[in-house]
Amino acid sequence: MKLYEIAHSRTGDKGNISNISLIAYDPTDFELLRERVTASRVREFFSSLGVTEVRRYELPQLGALNFVLHNALAGGVTSATTLDKHGKTLGSFLLEMEI
């Protein structure tokens, strides 16, 4: 299954760092997210963007995981030449991950 079947996402940015929250629709699916969506899998999934580090934070009370992706925005909003300088589409891209 793909992540979008059991979760939604929100994104943010600060400089060259993207922040992606992955939130289970149903709190009972949080354990599946916790088990299958690791920092290393997310780093590998975004490797083509040049992501160098991914940190994962767990928010079980919200049924959510938060990922902080370093070097994900081609230098950051003020220097990136990409169409999506803020990385708002990265959350949607993550939802395409197979678990």
Secondary structure, 3 states (H helix, E strand, C coil): CEHHHCEEEEEEEECCEEEEEEEECCHHHHHHHHHHCCHHHHHHHCHHHCCCEEEEEEEHHHCEEEEEEECCCCCCCCCCCCCCCCCCCHHHHHCCCEC
